[in-house]
Amino acid sequence: MERKNVFIGIIIVSVVIAGGLAVLQSGQPVSRTLEMEGTLEMEEALERPAMEAPPAAKGGSEWLPDSQSSVSEEYVLPSEQKLIKTSYISLEVKRYEEAADEIRAVATKYGGYVSDSSVQDVGERKIGYITVRVPEQSFEDAVTEIEAVGELQEERVSTEDVTEEYIDLKARLENFKAQEERYLEILDMATTVEDILRVETQLERIRGNIESLQGRLNYMENQINLSTVQVRLLEPETVTHESGIGRAFNEAIDAFLSAIRGIIIFLGYFIPIAIFLTLLALLIRLIYRKWSKER
């Protein structure tokens, strides 16, 4: 009877220890999985063109003739604001192809064009993007007609005032052009090789600045004269009704496999602990018997 009680005690202690270790071991990956779970919201931001004023030419004051120092002051400022208008529109449409054709027709109607487009299949529906450029004076009318193509989901309009930057670029460009004319006159009057080389070096620098400023100015004027309309087209999601039997069956299989995994982990802890405690109990019993006989 005493031996039976000892073995029962060993089994109970082994079960408690193994169960605790198994719970700790199986709980670690679950917590890591929960930390990694989350919903990802896709937010499409509207891209706005960034303009940067060109840096001042190095060493320009050394060779700048005094007669040209007031060129920028004489430049007449434009009488109207220079605005870059951009719109982002999200529409839900029945068929992507038909909606895209209607938007192309709107762009053509107002003297614009489609600068970019893309489409992809997401499940059983199509999601696409179309970028339209239309003249600035027709921007509001074009946006209104494009919104009527489908059901409006989202709209954002951005207006960037670049008047000051436009004036600065224009003044610098006129200044460099005036310097170029002056140095060409100086080049005609140069008599030595050294003077010719020095003047040509400055002309090369000035013409490089003129080319850079002209390119920036052309790009800005394009953004001002042609407004940008970015359109996102989404077909409606297909609603499907499922009985849920297949999902329940899959969840049952997952639960069964999880239970088997838990049992294996438990036995992995239980068996070595039970063996160790059994050997320890036998050793203690043997020592106790030997000690009892000696008494």
C-alpha positions as CSV (number, residue, x, y, z in Angstrom):
1,M,0.0,0.0,0.0
2,E,2.8,2.4,0.8
3,R,4.5,1.7,-2.5
4,K,1.3,2.4,-4.3
5,N,0.9,5.7,-2.6
6,V,4.4,6.7,-3.5
7,F,3.9,6.0,-7.2
8,I,0.6,7.9,-7.2
9,G,2.3,10.9,-5.7
10,I,5.1,10.7,-8.3
11,I,2.5,10.7,-11.1
12,I,0.6,13.6,-9.7
13,V,3.8,15.8,-9.3
14,S,5.0,14.8,-12.8
15,V,1.6,15.8,-14.3
16,V,1.6,19.2,-12.5
17,I,5.2,20.0,-13.5
18,A,4.8,18.8,-17.1
19,G,1.5,20.6,-17.6
20,G,2.9,23.9,-16.4
21,L,6.0,23.6,-18.7
22,A,3.8,22.6,-21.7
23,V,1.5,25.6,-21.2
24,L,4.5,28.0,-21.0
25,Q,6.1,26.4,-24.1
26,S,2.9,26.5,-26.2
27,G,2.0,30.0,-25.1
28,Q,5.1,31.7,-26.4
29,P,4.4,31.3,-30.2
30,V,0.8,32.3,-29.6
31,S,1.8,35.6,-28.0
32,R,4.3,36.3,-30.8
33,T,1.6,35.6,-33.4
34,L,-0.9,38.0,-31.7
35,E,1.7,40.7,-31.6
36,M,2.2,40.4,-35.4
37,E,-1.5,40.4,-36.2
38,G,-3.2,43.7,-37.2
39,T,-5.1,45.4,-40.0
40,L,-3.3,47.3,-42.6
41,E,-5.2,50.3,-43.9
42,M,-4.2,51.5,-47.3
43,E,-4.2,55.2,-47.7
44,E,-3.5,56.7,-51.0
45,A,-2.0,60.1,-50.6
46,L,-2.1,62.7,-53.2
47,E,1.4,63.5,-54.8
48,R,2.1,67.2,-55.2
49,P,4.8,68.5,-57.6
50,A,7.7,70.2,-55.7
51,M,9.5,73.1,-57.2
52,E,12.9,74.3,-56.0
53,A,14.5,77.6,-56.8
54,P,17.9,77.2,-58.5
55,P,20.9,78.2,-56.5
56,A,22.7,81.4,-57.2
57,A,25.6,81.1,-59.6
58,K,29.0,81.1,-58.0
59,G,31.3,84.0,-58.7
60,G,28.7,85.7,-60.8
61,S,29.3,89.1,-59.2
62,E,33.0,89.2,-60.2
63,W,32.2,89.4,-64.0
64,L,28.8,91.0,-63.9
65,P,29.0,94.4,-65.6
66,D,27.6,97.4,-63.7
67,S,25.2,98.3,-66.5
68,Q,23.3,95.0,-65.9
69,S,22.8,95.2,-62.1
70,S,19.3,96.6,-62.4
71,V,17.9,94.0,-64.8
72,S,15.9,92.1,-62.1
73,E,14.4,95.4,-60.7
74,E,13.2,96.3,-64.2
75,Y,11.3,93.0,-64.6
76,V,7.5,93.5,-64.6
77,L,5.7,91.2,-62.2
78,P,2.8,89.0,-63.6
79,S,-0.6,90.4,-63.0
80,E,-2.2,87.1,-61.9
81,Q,-1.4,84.3,-59.5
82,K,0.4,81.2,-60.7
83,L,-1.4,78.2,-59.2
84,I,-0.7,74.5,-59.5
85,K,-4.0,72.6,-59.1
86,T,-4.2,68.9,-58.4
87,S,-7.3,66.7,-57.6
88,Y,-7.6,63.1,-56.4
89,I,-10.9,61.3,-56.9
90,S,-12.0,57.8,-55.9
91,L,-15.0,56.4,-57.7
92,E,-16.9,53.1,-57.6
93,V,-18.0,52.1,-61.1
94,K,-19.9,49.1,-62.5
95,R,-17.3,48.3,-65.2
96,Y,-13.8,49.7,-65.3
97,E,-13.4,49.8,-69.1
98,E,-16.5,51.8,-69.6
99,A,-15.6,54.3,-66.9
100,A,-12.0,54.7,-68.2
101,D,-13.3,55.4,-71.7
102,E,-15.7,58.1,-70.3
103,I,-12.8,59.8,-68.4
104,R,-10.7,59.8,-71.6
105,A,-13.5,61.4,-73.4
106,V,-13.8,64.1,-70.8
107,A,-10.0,64.8,-71.0
108,T,-10.3,65.1,-74.8
109,K,-13.3,67.3,-74.6
110,Y,-11.5,70.0,-72.6
111,G,-8.3,69.8,-74.7
112,G,-6.4,67.5,-72.2
113,Y,-5.0,64.0,-72.3
114,V,-4.4,60.9,-70.2
115,S,-0.8,60.9,-69.0
116,D,-0.9,57.6,-67.1
117,S,-3.1,54.7,-66.4
118,S,-2.9,51.2,-64.8
119,V,-5.3,48.5,-63.8
120,Q,-5.1,45.2,-61.8
121,D,-7.4,42.4,-61.0
122,V,-8.1,42.0,-57.3
123,G,-10.2,38.9,-56.7
124,E,-13.1,39.1,-59.1
125,R,-13.1,42.9,-59.6
126,K,-10.8,45.4,-61.2
127,I,-9.1,48.4,-59.6
128,G,-7.4,51.0,-61.8
129,Y,-5.8,54.4,-61.8
130,I,-6.0,57.1,-64.5
131,T,-4.1,60.4,-64.4
132,V,-5.6,63.2,-66.6
133,R,-4.1,66.6,-67.5
134,V,-6.5,69.3,-68.5
135,P,-6.1,73.1,-69.1
136,E,-6.2,75.1,-65.9
137,Q,-9.3,77.1,-66.9
138,S,-11.3,73.8,-67.5
139,F,-10.1,72.2,-64.2
140,E,-13.4,72.6,-62.2
141,D,-15.6,71.6,-65.2
142,A,-13.5,68.5,-65.9
143,V,-13.6,67.4,-62.3
144,T,-17.3,67.8,-62.1
145,E,-17.9,65.6,-65.2
146,I,-15.4,63.0,-64.0
147,E,-17.2,62.7,-60.6
148,A,-20.4,61.9,-62.5
149,V,-18.8,58.8,-64.1
150,G,-19.4,56.7,-60.9
151,E,-20.3,56.8,-57.3
152,L,-18.0,59.2,-55.5
153,Q,-16.0,57.6,-52.6
154,E,-13.4,60.2,-51.9
155,E,-12.2,63.6,-53.2
156,R,-9.2,65.8,-52.4
157,V,-8.2,69.0,-54.1
158,S,-4.9,70.7,-53.7
159,T,-3.9,74.2,-54.9
160,E,-0.3,75.4,-54.6
161,D,0.6,79.0,-55.1
162,V,4.0,79.3,-56.9
163,T,3.7,82.9,-57.9
164,E,6.7,84.1,-55.9
165,E,8.9,81.2,-57.1
166,Y,7.8,81.8,-60.7
167,I,8.7,85.5,-60.5
168,D,12.1,84.6,-59.0
169,L,12.9,82.1,-61.8
170,K,11.8,84.5,-64.5
171,A,13.9,87.4,-63.0
172,R,17.0,85.2,-62.8
173,L,16.5,84.0,-66.3
174,E,16.2,87.5,-67.7
175,N,19.3,88.6,-65.6
176,F,21.5,85.8,-67.0
177,K,20.3,86.5,-70.6
178,A,21.3,90.1,-70.2
179,Q,24.7,89.1,-68.9
180,E,25.1,86.8,-71.9
181,E,24.5,89.7,-74.3
182,R,26.9,91.9,-72.4
183,Y,29.7,89.2,-72.4
184,L,29.1,88.7,-76.1
185,E,29.8,92.4,-76.7
186,I,32.9,92.1,-74.5
187,L,34.1,89.1,-76.5
188,D,33.9,91.1,-79.7
189,M,36.2,93.7,-78.1
190,A,38.7,91.2,-76.6
191,T,42.2,91.4,-78.2
192,T,44.3,88.9,-76.3
193,V,43.9,85.1,-76.0
194,E,43.8,85.4,-72.2
195,D,40.9,87.8,-72.3
196,I,39.0,85.7,-74.9
197,L,39.4,82.6,-72.7
198,R,38.2,84.4,-69.6
199,V,35.1,85.7,-71.3
200,E,34.3,82.3,-72.9
201,T,34.6,80.7,-69.4
202,Q,32.0,83.1,-68.0
203,L,29.8,82.6,-71.1
204,E,29.8,78.9,-70.5
205,R,28.8,79.3,-66.9
206,I,26.0,81.8,-67.8
207,R,24.6,79.6,-70.6
208,G,24.6,76.6,-68.2
209,N,22.5,78.6,-65.7
210,I,20.2,79.8,-68.5
211,E,19.6,76.2,-69.6
212,S,18.9,75.0,-66.1
213,L,16.5,77.9,-65.3
214,Q,14.7,77.6,-68.6
215,G,14.1,73.9,-67.9
216,R,12.7,74.6,-64.4
217,L,10.6,77.4,-65.8
218,N,9.2,75.2,-68.6
219,Y,8.3,72.5,-66.1
220,M,6.6,74.9,-63.8
221,E,4.6,76.5,-66.6
222,N,3.5,73.0,-67.7
223,Q,2.2,72.3,-64.2
224,I,0.5,75.7,-64.0
225,N,-1.2,75.5,-67.4
226,L,-2.2,71.9,-67.2
227,S,-3.9,70.8,-64.0
228,T,-3.7,67.2,-62.8
229,V,-6.6,64.9,-62.0
230,Q,-5.8,61.5,-60.5
231,V,-8.7,59.1,-60.6
232,R,-9.0,55.8,-58.8
233,L,-11.7,53.4,-60.2
234,L,-13.0,50.5,-58.2
235,E,-15.5,47.9,-59.4
236,P,-17.9,46.8,-56.6
237,E,-17.0,43.7,-54.6
238,T,-18.9,40.5,-55.4
239,V,-21.0,39.4,-52.4
240,T,-20.9,35.7,-51.9
241,H,-22.9,33.7,-49.3
242,E,-21.2,30.7,-47.8
243,S,-22.7,28.0,-45.5
244,G,-19.7,28.0,-43.3
245,I,-19.4,24.2,-43.3
246,G,-16.1,24.1,-45.0
247,R,-14.6,26.7,-42.7
248,A,-15.9,24.8,-39.6
249,F,-14.4,21.6,-41.0
250,N,-11.0,23.3,-41.4
251,E,-11.2,24.8,-38.0
252,A,-12.0,21.4,-36.5
253,I,-8.9,19.9,-38.2
254,D,-6.8,22.7,-36.9
255,A,-8.1,22.2,-33.4
256,F,-7.4,18.5,-33.5
257,L,-3.9,19.0,-34.7
258,S,-3.3,21.6,-32.0
259,A,-4.6,19.1,-29.4
260,I,-2.2,16.4,-30.7
261,R,0.6,18.9,-30.6
262,G,-0.2,19.8,-27.0
263,I,-0.3,16.2,-25.9
264,I,3.1,15.5,-27.5
265,I,4.6,18.5,-25.8
266,F,3.0,17.4,-22.5
267,L,4.4,13.9,-22.8
268,G,7.8,15.3,-23.7
269,Y,8.0,17.0,-20.3
270,F,6.1,14.3,-18.3
271,I,8.1,11.2,-19.2
272,P,11.6,12.4,-18.2
273,I,10.2,14.0,-15.0
274,A,8.3,10.9,-14.0
275,I,11.4,8.7,-14.6
276,F,13.6,11.0,-12.6
277,L,11.1,11.1,-9.7
278,T,10.6,7.3,-9.8
279,L,14.4,6.7,-9.6
280,L,14.7,9.3,-6.8
281,A,11.8,7.6,-4.8
282,L,13.4,4.2,-5.2
283,L,16.8,5.5,-4.1
284,I,15.2,7.1,-1.0
285,R,13.3,3.9,-0.2
286,L,16.5,1.8,-0.6
287,I,18.4,4.1,1.7
288,Y,15.5,4.1,4.2
289,R,15.4,0.3,4.3
290,K,19.1,0.0,4.7
291,W,19.0,2.5,7.6
292,S,16.1,0.6,9.2
293,K,18.0,-2.7,9.1
294,E,21.1,-1.1,10.7
295,R,18.9,0.1,13.6
